[in-house]
Amino acid sequence: MSMARRKEMVIVGNGMATCRLLDELVARGGHERYSITVIGDEPGGAYNRVMLSKVLEGAEPDAVVTKPPSWYAEHGVRLVAPSVAERIDVTERRVVLQSGDPLRYDIAILATGSQPVVPHFNGMHDEQGELKPGVFVYRTVDDCLKMREYARPGDNAVVLGGGLLGLEAAKVLSDRGLHVTVVHLGHGLMNTQLDFVGGEMLRRQIERCGMFVRVGRTIESISGEQCVDRVTLDDGEQLAADVVVVACGIRPRVDVAKRSKIPVNKGIMVNDTLATQVPGVYAIGECTEHAGVTYGLVAPAWEQATVLAAVLTGTQSRYRGSSLYARLKVAGVEVASFGVLEPSLETDRAIQVIEERDFAYRKLILRGRQLIGAMFVGNVGQAASLVQTFDRGDALPEDPLEVLCNITGGGAAGGGDRTICNCFKVSESAIVACVKEGADSCEAVSELTKAATGCGSCKTEVSRLVQLHAKPKLAATG
Ligand SMILES: Cc1cc2nc3c(=O)[nH]c(=O)nc-3n(C[C@H](O)[C@H](O)[C@H](O)COP(=O)(O)OP(=O)(O)OC[C@H]3O[C@@H](n4cnc5c(N)ncnc54)[C@H](O)[C@@H]3O)c2cc1C
């Protein structure tokens, strides 16, 4: 019998989900089973989008690249970039590129991510229908390069959106010497992750860093002949503005799926194997909707990529949804949140610890002795162990303040091994083992375990463990 031909796999989108999918496929020998082609509309190889603020700060784009084009060549993966996929011809099994070339596939994977939501305001566009000079979105390396080239110290910036992305952009612009006002429609900052008090604490910390915040407001119109010079808010207030950053949400990028008649609701609908209803077509990452849920953080995209790589290399695996654990460094302030934000039953309890001077905040929401949600602003030491208590459904002690205030950061309720790096699922014990074997810095631990190389939010915790467990260095003798 002749050798079976390698199946053709075409992946649309070369973002963070694809990057992880490729690693997982290579680890399982999938690149020998499939002939893999990746189509990316951004130039170059894959990069770590979570670290984009570095580029906005001034780093070279190479600083965030996770797979240079040489990686693809070395692993026998064909990278077609920059190139836009137009649609999938699901009858002929071809991915059609904007350049016209069709690519035959046995397996097509949509990993097209999200796009910024850009509300329409008067005066926002130029005559060609493009965003007026001075108005930016914040999603790609290209967006960062354009914004950093335009914004000068002494300029005034208005950032629309007080979520993760808006606050991150605001901090970088403020550090670059701009006068920054964040305008946020919700009644508290980061209202997806925080309740009102949490949002207020975050606002005060942010204002202490030198930025200004208007909550419960939005932009009514943007003025300026050739470029932006002023925004008018919905209460009539006018703000001088040379730069406007629109960061008020994302929506799944589903254009290719729609043109291909692949079922889409909010996102591309997938089942527990990440398959769409169309045979041979799968989807992963922020473009998907699984069990009615769309995600906007990298951890779920990576979990989906891992399951799909297993499925397509013949290991039984199912995706059952991701628990939403956000641990983020927002404008220099650590924030963590999971589960519900508020009690919903009359018998639910909420316990709050407010540190007024530091504007730090911790809150647990309990149903009986079960943790159903928690949030932290500034003082996140207990978040990593509590999220595991939450995931396992363990009972909290009679007095939950015991775990909330266990400032040693050591194993909380239920003990056990904490996951320190949520992106790569690296446990405390694995990190301590590396340190005991000689890894004496966060970077050394990262090299061995990949911890802290995803979103980077666990860097402080990894460094703390290194300090705690590293053998003291012998003083050099002369
Ligand atoms: C500034 C910023 C900061 C963030 N910070 C965090 C954080 O701290 N923590 C966290 O968990 N998450 C964070 N995120 C979210 C995180 O980046 C995303 O969850 C992650 O990138 C999702 O991966 P993805 O592959 O689904 O989408 P993407 O990484 O967006 O990749 C999709 C790729 O597909 C391409 N594409 C789309 N359509 C086509 C087409 N038709 N043809 C060819 N290519 C196409 C897109 O251009 C893009 O390159 C941040 C995002 C941004 C923008």
The ligand as an SDF file (V2000), in Angstrom:
LIG
                    3D

 53 58  0  0  0  0  0  0  0  0999 V2000
   -3.2810   45.7810   23.5630 C   0  0  0  0  0  0  0  0  0  0  0  0
   -3.8060   44.4510   24.0450 C   0  0  0  0  0  0  0  0  0  0  0  0
   -3.4960   43.9980   25.3250 C   0  0  0  0  0  0  0  0  0  0  0  0
   -3.9820   42.7770   25.7800 C   0  0  0  0  0  0  0  0  0  0  0  0
   -3.6590   42.3680   27.0440 N   0  0  0  0  0  0  0  0  0  0  0  0
   -4.1100   41.1800   27.4810 C   0  0  0  0  0  0  0  0  0  0  0  0
   -3.7740   40.7130   28.7960 C   0  0  0  0  0  0  0  0  0  0  0  0
   -3.0940   41.4000   29.5690 O   0  0  0  0  0  0  0  0  0  0  0  0
   -4.2230   39.4690   29.1640 N   0  0  0  0  0  0  0  0  0  0  0  0
   -4.9570   38.6940   28.3350 C   0  0  0  0  0  0  0  0  0  0  0  0
   -5.3160   37.5710   28.7060 O   0  0  0  0  0  0  0  0  0  0  0  0
   -5.3020   39.1110   27.0990 N   0  0  0  0  0  0  0  0  0  0  0  0
   -4.9080   40.3370   26.6560 C   0  0  0  0  0  0  0  0  0  0  0  0
   -5.2500   40.7600   25.3970 N   0  0  0  0  0  0  0  0  0  0  0  0
   -6.1040   39.8810   24.5670 C   0  0  0  0  0  0  0  0  0  0  0  0
   -5.2600   38.8830   23.7810 C   0  0  0  0  0  0  0  0  0  0  0  0
   -4.3290   39.5530   22.9930 O   0  0  0  0  0  0  0  0  0  0  0  0
   -6.1870   38.0310   22.9130 C   0  0  0  0  0  0  0  0  0  0  0  0
   -6.9970   37.2710   23.7910 O   0  0  0  0  0  0  0  0  0  0  0  0
   -5.4580   37.0780   21.9740 C   0  0  0  0  0  0  0  0  0  0  0  0
   -4.6120   37.7770   21.1110 O   0  0  0  0  0  0  0  0  0  0  0  0
   -6.4870   36.2470   21.1680 C   0  0  0  0  0  0  0  0  0  0  0  0
   -5.8360   35.4500   20.2250 O   0  0  0  0  0  0  0  0  0  0  0  0
   -6.4810   35.1320   18.7960 P   0  0  0  0  0  0  0  0  0  0  0  0
   -5.4750   34.3350   18.0600 O   0  0  0  0  0  0  0  0  0  0  0  0
   -7.8420   34.6360   18.9610 O   0  0  0  0  0  0  0  0  0  0  0  0
   -6.6140   36.5620   18.0820 O   0  0  0  0  0  0  0  0  0  0  0  0
   -5.4680   37.5050   17.5170 P   0  0  0  0  0  0  0  0  0  0  0  0
   -4.2480   37.4340   18.3800 O   0  0  0  0  0  0  0  0  0  0  0  0
   -6.0800   38.8360   17.2970 O   0  0  0  0  0  0  0  0  0  0  0  0
   -5.0920   36.8720   16.1100 O   0  0  0  0  0  0  0  0  0  0  0  0
   -5.9370   36.8770   14.9940 C   0  0  0  0  0  0  0  0  0  0  0  0
   -5.1150   37.1480   13.7660 C   0  0  0  0  0  0  0  0  0  0  0  0
   -5.8630   36.8270   12.6060 O   0  0  0  0  0  0  0  0  0  0  0  0
   -5.6840   37.8220   11.6260 C   0  0  0  0  0  0  0  0  0  0  0  0
   -6.7890   37.7730   10.6690 N   0  0  0  0  0  0  0  0  0  0  0  0
   -8.0860   38.0690   10.8740 C   0  0  0  0  0  0  0  0  0  0  0  0
   -8.8080   37.8920    9.7340 N   0  0  0  0  0  0  0  0  0  0  0  0
   -7.9390   37.4720    8.7980 C   0  0  0  0  0  0  0  0  0  0  0  0
   -8.0750   37.1360    7.4300 C   0  0  0  0  0  0  0  0  0  0  0  0
   -9.2530   37.1860    6.8040 N   0  0  0  0  0  0  0  0  0  0  0  0
   -6.9660   36.7440    6.7400 N   0  0  0  0  0  0  0  0  0  0  0  0
   -5.7610   36.6870    7.3490 C   0  0  0  0  0  0  0  0  0  0  0  0
   -5.5770   37.0010    8.6540 N   0  0  0  0  0  0  0  0  0  0  0  0
   -6.6480   37.3880    9.3780 C   0  0  0  0  0  0  0  0  0  0  0  0
   -5.6270   39.0900   12.4820 C   0  0  0  0  0  0  0  0  0  0  0  0
   -5.0720   40.1830   11.7810 O   0  0  0  0  0  0  0  0  0  0  0  0
   -4.7340   38.6220   13.6240 C   0  0  0  0  0  0  0  0  0  0  0  0
   -3.3820   38.7540   13.2840 O   0  0  0  0  0  0  0  0  0  0  0  0
   -4.7880   41.9860   24.9270 C   0  0  0  0  0  0  0  0  0  0  0  0
   -5.1080   42.4470   23.6360 C   0  0  0  0  0  0  0  0  0  0  0  0
   -4.6400   43.6650   23.1990 C   0  0  0  0  0  0  0  0  0  0  0  0
   -5.0070   44.1630   21.8240 C   0  0  0  0  0  0  0  0  0  0  0  0
  1  2  1  0
  2  3  1  0
  2 52  2  0
  3  4  2  0
  4  5  1  0
  4 50  1  0
  5  6  2  0
  6  7  1  0
  6 13  1  0
  7  8  2  0
  7  9  1  0
  9 10  1  0
 10 11  2  0
 10 12  1  0
 12 13  2  0
 13 14  1  0
 14 15  1  0
 14 50  1  0
 15 16  1  0
 16 17  1  0
 16 18  1  0
 18 19  1  0
 18 20  1  0
 20 21  1  0
 20 22  1  0
 22 23  1  0
 23 24  1  0
 24 25  2  0
 24 26  1  0
 24 27  1  0
 27 28  1  0
 28 29  2  0
 28 30  1  0
 28 31  1  0
 31 32  1  0
 32 33  1  0
 33 34  1  0
 33 48  1  0
 34 35  1  0
 35 36  1  0
 35 46  1  0
 36 37  1  0
 36 45  1  0
 37 38  2  0
 38 39  1  0
 39 40  1  0
 39 45  2  0
 40 41  1  0
 40 42  2  0
 42 43  1  0
 43 44  2  0
 44 45  1  0
 46 47  1  0
 46 48  1  0
 48 49  1  0
 50 51  2  0
 51 52  1  0
 52 53  1  0
M  END
$$$$
